[in-house]
């Protein structure tokens, strides 16, 4: 398993790079305001459609959520992009026994109310406009081990260029009740409702 590393120079370099990317690559990054509990960590569950989703959510964390950013990523990505560990990245290998350590580590991070952990439960990249979201099971271990110490937030992000050369990112945020899910299907259904509503809003924007 690859763990996050603390290095103030690399940390601020990554922050500066993300800021530069968002200014250069996006026309706008739009998101709604939600209430954030300062006394709880954040488990951020999001759809996974490209490398840009992490950048967009990193930006939103800086602007709104204001927590210490951490993201679970595939070990192959962590090896390919080693600088990400300085931005809170940690790895998971779904074919290794280390997977349990990664899930336990994510749950441990949620013990600290200053932390945010971003997880993409789909497990791999899908089209930005799929109609159905299917979760892999590992996230339930994180939720059960963290035992309600966190604030659960759903994020559904959609990117369109419309009539612009630069894309516009629209992220819909919604808080959930952390201890209300007994199974992965319960969690998936709750996220699906948010995702479907957000997707419909995006389609309506396109039609305008």
C-alpha positions, -999 to +999 in steps of 0.1 A: +000+000+000+011+035-008+004+060+020+001+098+019+033+117+025+038+150+043+061+175+026+051+212+028+070+221-004+053+193-024+020+200-008+019+236-018+033+228-052+004+204-058-021+230-046-006+256-070-007+231-098-044+223-092-052+260-091-033+265-124-051+235-140-086+247-130-080+283-142-064+271-175-086+241-183-121+251-170-144+280-179-163+274-147-166+250-118-201+252-103-214+236-071-242+242-046-236+252-010-242+226+018-237+228+055-204+213+067-200+200+102-167+214+116-167+187+143-169+157+119-147+144+091-161+141+056-166+109+036-171+122+001-187+096-024-185+106-060-189+093-096-157+084-114-155+095-150-119+108-156-088+122-140-107+155-139-132+145-112-105+144-085-092+179-096-128+193-095-135+179-060-100+190-047-110+225-058-145+223-042-129+211-010-106+241-009-135+265-016-163+250+005-156+219+026-121+231+038-108+198+051-075+180+048-079+163+014-074+125+010-083+103-020-083+066-024-069+056-058-059+025-076-024+013-069-015+015-106-025+052-106-005+059-074+026+043-090+021+062-123+016+095-105+037+094-074+033+131-066-003+125-057+007+110-024+017+145-014-019+157-021-034+131+002-035+102-022-033+066-009-036+034-029-058+003-030-051-029-048-083-049-053-064-081-061-042-080-030-047-087+007-035-051+012-070-040+001-081-046+037-053-023+050-064+004+025-100+003+037-090+003+073-067+032+067-095+052+051-117+045+081-089+056+105-085+089+086-122+096+093-114+095+131-099+130+126-126+157+122-102+178+101-100+151+074-119+145+042-117+111+024-128+109-013-138+075-025-151+065-059-172+033-051-176+024-088-140+012-086-131+022-122-138+050-147-172+050-165-188+074-189-197+108-175-234+103-186-241+066-176-276+063-162-269+037-136-242+037-109-230+004-095-208+003-063-182-022-053-185-036-017-154-022-001-168+011+009-192-005+034-162-017+055-151+019+057-185+031+068-189+004+094-154+009+109-157+047+110-189+042+130-207+074+122-178+097+131-180+114+098-204+135+077-214+117+045-216+138+013-227+126-021-211+144-051-223+140-088-202+158-113-209+164-150-187+182-175-199+198-207-183+222-232-216+237-244-206+265-267-173+271-250-138+259-259-132+253-221-155+229-203-179+237-175-180+214-145-212+212-125-211+193-092-242+186-072-236+180-035-260+164-010-255+153+026-265+118+037-271+100+070-240+080+076-256+053+098-287+046+077-272+021+054-271-016+063-259-029+029-241-018-001-274-018-021-289+006+004-260+030-001-260+025-038-297+032-040-294+065-020-265+077-042-284+066-074-313+088-064-290+118-061-271+109-092-303+105-113-316+139-101-283+156-108-280+140-142-315+152-151-306+187-141-276+185-163-297+174-193-321+203-187-291+227-188-281+212-222-316+217-236-317+254-227 
